[in-house]
C-alpha cells in the first residue's frame, strides 16, 4: 500500500513536469493571448474604489474619473491595471483624452490624472514603491515630486 | 555424510529466503524527471502533436505533385497567396469577394483586368475616394499596402489576384512591378537625400511612402470619416501622440495595429477603417524615423499642466 502511494505521487510528479515542459515550450507562441488575458484579468477585478478616506477634492475627482472613463471602457481596467507612476497615468489619460469624441477636456483630464496618481500612492503603494525603486535617481526624484505636488494640493484641505 | 551436512539437515528451516530492500537513489529520480521534462519540451517542438498533416500529409501522388516547387507564373501565384492573405485578405477576403462597407471585390473586378501599371498603382499609392467596381459605387480609403513589399512579392500578389477566383488576366513579372513602382516613386527622395535628412524628415518621407496620410490626413490632423467608430466616427489625429506614447510604445502600436475598432453603436456595422498591422511591412529603421516625425508634431508651447 505504501509503495502504491509512492508510485502515485511519482506519476503525478511526472505528469506535472511533462505538462510544465510542454507549457513552457508553448509560452512563446501565446504572448498576445497573455496580453489579452492580462487585460481580462484587470477587467474582472473590482470596478469601484473606496474613496471615503481620501480628501474631498480627490473624492470629487473620482466622480469625474468614474463618469468620463466609463464612457469607453470598464472602470475595472484602470482600477486594477499595473500603472502606478505619475508619468504612466499622464500618458494614459492624455492618450484617451485626445481620442476624437472622448468628451474629456484638459481640466477633466487633469482631475482624472490627479485622482489616479493620488490613488496609486495610497492603494497601490507597494507597486508604486517597487516601480520607483527601478527608476534612475533623476526620474525617481521627478516622480516623487509629482506625487508630492498632488498630495500638497489636496491633503488637509 | 559429512558432519557439516548432517548438521545443516538437522536445522529446522524456520524462514524462507528474503530479498534485501533499499531506497532508490535520489539522483536516479531527479535524472528521470529531468529527462522527462526535456523529453516533453522536445516532443512539443518536434512531434507535430500527432497531427495527420505531419505524419501522413499526402493521400495520393497527385496531391504530392501539387506541393512540388513551381516555376514561372505558377510559382508567383503560389508565393502571392500568403502575401495576399497577410496584406490584402483581411479586407478583400480570402475569396476575393470583398466586404460590404470595407473593401470592394477583386473577383470579377474591372480594375484587376486593367493594365499592370494601373493595377499596381493601387497597392503602391493607395486609393482614396469614390470608385466604381463591378457596377457598384464605393467611397473608402485604402493605405498603400504594397509600398513596403519587394518587387517580387508585389508581382506575386498581383499575379495571385489576376489568376484567382475566376480571374484570368495573366501573370505580372517582377520587372513590370519594378517599372510601376518607379513611375509612382518619381518624387520619392533618393538614398543620398535620405542620408542627409534628419530622422524627423525621413519619418515624414516614410509617412508619405506608406500612405499614412490617406487615413490620418496630409498634416496628420485626422478627420477622415470612419462610420460607426467610437472615435467620433473619424480616424484620429496624430499630432498629440507625443502626449500619450513613449517612442517604444508608439512603435509597438504601429507594428501591432488595431484590427478591432470600438463601435459607437455596438449593434451597428463594423467601422470600415482600421489600423493595419505595419510590423511586417515597414522596416525597423523606417519605424524609428516615422516615430521621430510623429513625436515632433505636437504644437509648440501647448502644456496641459500634467
Interface residues (C-beta under 8 A of the other chain):
Chain A: X10 X13 X14 X17 X18 X19 X20 X21 X22 X24 X25 X26 X72 X90 X91 X92 X93 X94 X95 X96 X97 X98 X99 X100 X101 X106 X109 X110 X113 X114
Chain B: X29 X33 X36 X37 X38 X39 X40 X41 X43 X44 X45 X222 X230 X231 X232 X233 X234 X236 X237 X240 X243 X244 X245 X246 X249 X262 X264 X304 X305 X306
